[in-house]
Amino acid sequence: QVQLVESGGGSVQTGGSLRLSCAASRYIYSSASRYCVGWFRQATGMEREGVSSIYINGSTTYADSVKGRFTISRDNAGNTVYLQMNNLKPEDTAMYYCAAGPSMACRRTINGAVNAADFGTWGQGTQVTVSS
């Protein structure tokens, strides 16, 4: 099993930027059950929603709400996945989680958003707070 650890959260003002990291205890893609890595967020009292995903072949998806502002990427070693968040808005305030899932997790999107139910390995989350 692989462990995922998120970092990089914090408090910023509207329009600011943050880069989140999702570090895996070993090569993320060592199992077909983890060919898709996604970022999710959950605001207080809300359901967890998909933000972005990156497949083993490098293809990416973005939820409509973050398209053009967020960028997902990974390091060459395949151990860390990043989420660059620019032009942050108060509605981006949430706990952000990274997760890994099988190939179909990256294909089953609704309006660009991946589905939390398709992912089996989760990190503990990192808080992002955007003030106006």
FENFEN-V136196 format. One record per pair of residues at least 12 apart in sequence whose C-alpha atoms are under 8 Angstrom apart, sorted by the first residue. I is the first residue (numbers start at 0). GAP is how many residues later the second one is. If there is no record, write none. Layout:
i:I gap:GAP
i:I gap:GAP
This chain:
i:1 gap:22
i:1 gap:23
i:1 gap:24
i:1 gap:26
i:1 gap:119
i:2 gap:21
i:2 gap:22
i:2 gap:23
i:2 gap:118
i:2 gap:119
i:2 gap:120
i:3 gap:18
i:3 gap:19
i:3 gap:20
i:3 gap:21
i:3 gap:94
i:3 gap:95
i:3 gap:117
i:3 gap:118
i:3 gap:119
i:3 gap:120
i:4 gap:16
i:4 gap:17
i:4 gap:18
i:4 gap:19
i:4 gap:93
i:4 gap:118
i:4 gap:119
i:4 gap:120
i:5 gap:14
i:5 gap:15
i:5 gap:16
i:5 gap:17
i:5 gap:91
i:5 gap:92
i:5 gap:117
i:5 gap:118
i:5 gap:119
i:5 gap:120
i:6 gap:13
i:6 gap:14
i:6 gap:15
i:6 gap:118
i:6 gap:119
i:7 gap:12
i:7 gap:13
i:7 gap:118
i:8 gap:117
i:8 gap:118
i:8 gap:119
i:8 gap:120
i:9 gap:117
i:9 gap:118
i:9 gap:119
i:10 gap:117
i:10 gap:118
i:10 gap:119
i:10 gap:120
i:11 gap:117
i:11 gap:118
i:11 gap:119
i:12 gap:75
i:12 gap:76
i:12 gap:117
i:12 gap:118
i:12 gap:119
i:13 gap:73
i:13 gap:74
i:13 gap:75
i:13 gap:76
i:13 gap:116
i:13 gap:117
i:13 gap:118
i:14 gap:71
i:14 gap:72
i:14 gap:73
i:14 gap:74
i:15 gap:70
i:15 gap:71
i:15 gap:72
i:16 gap:67
i:16 gap:68
i:16 gap:69
i:16 gap:70
i:16 gap:71
i:17 gap:66
i:17 gap:67
i:17 gap:68
i:18 gap:63
i:18 gap:64
i:18 gap:65
i:18 gap:66
i:19 gap:62
i:19 gap:63
i:19 gap:64
i:19 gap:65
i:20 gap:59
i:20 gap:60
i:20 gap:61
i:20 gap:62
i:21 gap:58
i:21 gap:59
i:21 gap:60
i:21 gap:76
i:21 gap:101
i:22 gap:56
i:22 gap:57
i:22 gap:58
i:23 gap:55
i:23 gap:56
i:24 gap:54
i:25 gap:53
i:26 gap:50
i:26 gap:51
i:26 gap:52
i:27 gap:50
i:27 gap:51
i:27 gap:52
i:27 gap:72
i:28 gap:27
i:28 gap:49
i:31 gap:70
i:31 gap:71
i:32 gap:67
i:32 gap:68
i:32 gap:69
i:32 gap:70
i:32 gap:87
i:33 gap:66
i:33 gap:67
i:33 gap:68
i:33 gap:69
i:33 gap:87
i:34 gap:20
i:34 gap:21
i:34 gap:65
i:34 gap:66
i:34 gap:67
i:34 gap:68
i:35 gap:17
i:35 gap:18
i:35 gap:19
i:35 gap:20
i:35 gap:64
i:35 gap:65
i:35 gap:66
i:35 gap:67
i:35 gap:68
i:35 gap:69
i:35 gap:70
i:36 gap:16
i:36 gap:17
i:36 gap:18
i:36 gap:44
i:36 gap:61
i:36 gap:62
i:36 gap:63
i:36 gap:64
i:36 gap:69
i:37 gap:12
i:37 gap:13
i:37 gap:14
i:37 gap:15
i:37 gap:16
i:37 gap:60
i:37 gap:61
i:37 gap:62
i:37 gap:63
i:37 gap:68
i:37 gap:76
i:38 gap:12
i:38 gap:13
i:38 gap:14
i:38 gap:44
i:38 gap:57
i:38 gap:58
i:38 gap:59
i:38 gap:60
i:39 gap:12
i:39 gap:56
i:39 gap:57
i:39 gap:58
i:39 gap:59
i:39 gap:76
i:40 gap:53
i:40 gap:54
i:40 gap:55
i:40 gap:56
i:41 gap:52
i:41 gap:53
i:41 gap:54
i:42 gap:50
i:42 gap:51
i:42 gap:52
i:43 gap:50
i:47 gap:68
i:48 gap:64
i:48 gap:65
i:48 gap:66
i:48 gap:67
i:49 gap:13
i:49 gap:63
i:49 gap:64
i:49 gap:65
i:49 gap:66
i:50 gap:12
i:50 gap:15
i:50 gap:62
i:50 gap:63
i:51 gap:20
i:51 gap:60
i:51 gap:61
i:51 gap:62
i:52 gap:19
i:52 gap:53
i:52 gap:61
i:53 gap:18
i:53 gap:19
i:53 gap:52
i:54 gap:48
i:54 gap:51
i:59 gap:12
i:60 gap:45
i:60 gap:51
i:60 gap:52
i:60 gap:53
i:61 gap:50
i:61 gap:51
i:62 gap:48
i:62 gap:49
i:62 gap:50
i:62 gap:51
i:63 gap:47
i:63 gap:48
i:63 gap:49
i:68 gap:16
i:68 gap:17
i:68 gap:18
i:68 gap:19
i:69 gap:13
i:69 gap:14
i:69 gap:15
i:69 gap:16
i:70 gap:12
i:70 gap:13
i:70 gap:14
i:71 gap:12
i:87 gap:42
i:88 gap:41
i:88 gap:42
i:88 gap:43
i:89 gap:39
i:89 gap:40
i:89 gap:41
i:89 gap:42
i:90 gap:39
i:91 gap:36
i:91 gap:37
i:91 gap:38
i:92 gap:34
i:92 gap:35
i:92 gap:36
i:92 gap:37
i:93 gap:33
i:93 gap:34
i:93 gap:35
i:94 gap:30
i:94 gap:31
i:94 gap:32
i:94 gap:33
i:95 gap:29
i:95 gap:30
i:95 gap:31
i:95 gap:32
i:96 gap:25
i:96 gap:26
i:96 gap:27
i:96 gap:28
i:96 gap:29
i:97 gap:24
i:97 gap:25
i:97 gap:27
i:98 gap:20
i:98 gap:21
i:98 gap:22
i:98 gap:23
i:98 gap:24
i:99 gap:19
i:99 gap:20
i:99 gap:21
i:99 gap:22
i:100 gap:17
i:100 gap:18
i:100 gap:19
i:100 gap:20
i:101 gap:16
i:101 gap:17
i:103 gap:14
i:104 gap:13
i:104 gap:14
